[in-house]
Protein backbone atom coordinates (compact mmCIF):
# COMPACT_ATOMS: atom_id res chain seq x y z
CA UNK A 1 0.00 0.00 0.00
CA UNK A 2 1.28 3.44 -0.91
CA UNK A 3 0.52 6.28 1.47
CA UNK A 4 0.85 9.97 0.71
CA UNK A 5 1.26 12.20 3.75
CA UNK A 6 0.61 15.90 3.32
CA UNK A 7 2.75 17.90 5.75
CA UNK A 8 5.04 14.91 6.32
CA UNK A 9 7.46 17.06 8.32
CA UNK A 10 4.79 18.54 10.58
CA UNK A 11 5.39 16.84 13.91
CA UNK A 12 2.32 14.61 13.60
CA UNK A 13 3.00 13.85 9.94
CA UNK A 14 6.58 12.97 10.77
CA UNK A 15 5.46 10.36 13.32
CA UNK A 16 3.01 8.86 10.83
CA UNK A 17 5.69 8.83 8.13
CA UNK A 18 8.40 7.17 10.21
CA UNK A 19 6.07 4.53 11.60
CA UNK A 20 4.65 3.65 8.18
CA UNK A 21 8.20 3.33 6.85
CA UNK A 22 9.16 1.09 9.78
CA UNK A 23 6.20 -1.14 8.91
CA UNK A 24 7.50 -1.42 5.33
CA UNK A 25 4.98 0.83 3.60
CA UNK A 26 5.87 3.03 0.67
CA UNK A 27 5.42 6.66 1.73
CA UNK A 28 5.26 9.77 -0.40
CA UNK A 29 5.71 12.91 1.63
CA UNK A 30 4.46 16.31 0.54
CA UNK A 31 6.01 19.21 2.43
CA UNK A 32 7.34 22.61 1.37
CA UNK A 33 10.16 22.30 3.93
CA UNK A 34 10.05 25.92 5.01
CA UNK A 35 11.53 25.45 8.49
CA UNK A 36 14.78 24.22 10.01
CA UNK A 37 12.77 21.45 11.68
CA UNK A 38 11.59 20.18 8.28
CA UNK A 39 15.17 19.96 7.09
CA UNK A 40 16.23 18.18 10.29
CA UNK A 41 13.41 15.64 10.11
CA UNK A 42 14.13 15.00 6.43
CA UNK A 43 17.57 13.79 7.47
CA UNK A 44 15.93 10.96 9.46
CA UNK A 45 13.88 9.56 6.56
CA UNK A 46 15.35 10.93 3.34
CA UNK A 47 17.55 7.93 2.60
CA UNK A 48 14.85 5.31 3.13
CA UNK A 49 14.23 3.62 -0.22
CA UNK A 50 10.48 3.48 0.50
CA UNK A 51 10.27 7.27 0.91
CA UNK A 52 9.89 9.95 -1.75
CA UNK A 53 9.59 13.65 -0.97
CA UNK A 54 7.91 16.32 -3.07
CA UNK A 55 7.54 19.99 -2.23
CA UNK A 56 4.05 20.28 -3.74
CA UNK A 57 1.16 18.10 -4.84
CA UNK A 58 1.81 19.23 -8.41
CA UNK A 59 5.39 17.92 -8.22
CA UNK A 60 4.08 14.56 -7.04
CA UNK A 61 1.49 14.40 -9.82
CA UNK A 62 4.21 15.05 -12.43
CA UNK A 63 6.42 12.21 -11.18
CA UNK A 64 4.20 9.55 -9.58
CA UNK A 65 1.19 7.77 -11.01
CA UNK A 66 -1.69 7.31 -8.60
CA UNK A 67 -1.83 3.79 -7.29
CA UNK A 68 -5.24 2.11 -6.93
CA UNK A 69 -4.39 1.20 -3.36
CA UNK A 70 -3.04 4.62 -2.43
CA UNK A 71 -4.21 6.34 0.72
CA UNK A 72 -3.72 10.07 1.16
CA UNK A 73 -3.50 11.52 4.66
CA UNK A 74 -3.73 15.24 5.23
CA UNK A 75 -3.20 16.77 8.67
CA UNK A 76 -5.61 19.67 9.18
CA UNK A 77 -5.36 20.95 12.73
CA UNK A 78 -6.70 18.24 15.01
CA UNK A 79 -8.23 16.23 12.17
CA UNK A 80 -6.72 13.61 9.89
CA UNK A 81 -8.40 13.68 6.50
CA UNK A 82 -7.92 10.31 4.83
CA UNK A 83 -8.76 9.71 1.19
CA UNK A 84 -8.78 6.38 -0.56
CA UNK A 85 -7.97 6.40 -4.24
CA UNK A 86 -9.40 2.92 -4.74
CA UNK A 87 -12.82 2.37 -6.21
CA UNK A 88 -14.82 4.37 -3.68
CA UNK A 89 -12.68 7.53 -3.53
CA UNK A 90 -14.09 7.91 -0.03
CA UNK A 91 -12.97 10.68 2.28
CA UNK A 92 -12.84 9.96 5.98
CA UNK A 93 -12.02 12.23 8.89
CA UNK A 94 -10.57 11.18 12.21
CA UNK A 95 -10.75 13.77 14.95
CA UNK A 96 -7.61 13.59 17.02
CA UNK A 97 -7.49 13.95 20.78
CA UNK A 98 -5.03 16.45 22.27
CA UNK A 99 -1.58 15.08 21.47
CA UNK A 100 1.94 15.48 22.75
CA UNK A 101 5.25 14.08 21.63
CA UNK A 102 8.63 14.69 20.13
CA UNK A 103 8.98 17.68 17.80
CA UNK A 104 5.74 19.39 18.80
CA UNK A 105 5.94 23.16 19.08
CA UNK A 106 5.27 23.89 22.73
CA UNK A 107 5.47 27.64 22.06
CA UNK A 108 2.08 27.38 20.34
CA UNK A 109 0.62 26.28 23.67
CA UNK A 110 2.54 28.85 25.70
CA UNK A 111 4.39 26.09 27.55
CA UNK A 112 7.80 27.20 28.81
CA UNK A 113 8.58 24.67 31.54
CA UNK A 114 8.55 20.89 31.78
CA UNK A 115 6.12 21.09 34.72
CA UNK A 116 3.71 23.11 32.57
CA UNK A 117 3.87 20.40 29.93
CA UNK A 118 3.04 17.75 32.53
CA UNK A 119 0.11 19.85 33.76
CA UNK A 120 -1.17 20.39 30.22
CA UNK A 121 -0.96 16.65 29.50
CA UNK A 122 -2.90 15.86 32.68
CA UNK A 123 -5.50 18.63 32.24
CA UNK A 124 -6.26 17.85 28.59
CA UNK A 125 -5.81 14.08 28.93
CA UNK A 126 -3.39 14.37 26.03
CA UNK A 127 -2.31 11.21 24.24
CA UNK A 128 1.30 10.48 23.39
CA UNK A 129 1.72 10.59 19.60
CA UNK A 130 3.42 7.19 19.36
CA UNK A 131 0.55 5.56 21.29
CA UNK A 132 -1.89 7.08 18.81
CA UNK A 133 0.14 5.97 15.79
CA UNK A 134 0.26 2.39 17.14
CA UNK A 135 -3.57 2.36 16.98
CA UNK A 136 -3.96 4.33 13.73
CA UNK A 137 -1.60 2.49 11.39
CA UNK A 138 -3.14 -0.98 11.78
CA UNK A 139 -6.63 0.52 11.50
CA UNK A 140 -5.78 2.48 8.36
CA UNK A 141 -4.08 -0.50 6.74
CA UNK A 142 -7.28 -2.54 7.32
CA UNK A 143 -9.51 0.25 5.98
CA UNK A 144 -11.02 0.93 9.40
CA UNK A 145 -11.71 4.63 9.13
CA UNK A 146 -13.17 5.09 12.57
CA UNK A 147 -10.66 3.35 14.83
CA UNK A 148 -11.50 3.15 18.48
CA UNK A 149 -9.36 5.73 20.19
CA UNK A 150 -10.91 4.80 23.52
CA UNK A 151 -8.13 2.24 23.99
CA UNK A 152 -5.78 5.21 24.31
CA UNK A 153 -7.48 6.54 27.43
CA UNK A 154 -5.55 5.91 30.60
CA UNK A 155 -2.31 4.98 28.83
CA UNK A 156 -0.08 6.37 31.47
CA UNK A 157 2.71 3.81 31.45
CA UNK A 158 6.05 5.59 31.16
CA UNK A 159 4.25 8.94 31.16
CA UNK A 160 7.14 10.72 32.86
CA UNK A 161 9.57 9.36 30.27
CA UNK A 162 7.24 10.42 27.41
CA UNK A 163 7.02 13.93 28.86
CA UNK A 164 10.81 14.02 29.31
CA UNK A 165 11.49 13.00 25.69
CA UNK A 166 8.96 15.54 24.48
CA UNK A 167 10.68 18.22 26.53
CA UNK A 168 14.15 17.19 25.25
CA UNK A 169 12.99 17.40 21.65
CA UNK A 170 11.57 20.86 22.37
CA UNK A 171 15.06 21.99 23.37
CA UNK A 172 16.48 20.53 20.17
CA UNK A 173 13.82 22.43 18.25
CA UNK A 174 14.81 25.64 20.07
CA UNK A 175 18.47 25.08 19.12
CA UNK A 176 17.51 24.55 15.48
CA UNK A 177 15.48 27.75 15.46
CA UNK A 178 18.20 29.80 17.18
CA UNK A 179 20.87 28.62 14.72
CA UNK A 180 18.76 29.81 11.83
CA UNK A 181 17.68 33.13 13.30
CA UNK A 182 20.93 34.90 12.46
Order of alpha helices (4+ residues) and beta strands (2+ residues): beta-alpha-beta-alpha-beta-alpha-beta-beta-beta-beta-alpha-beta-alpha-alpha
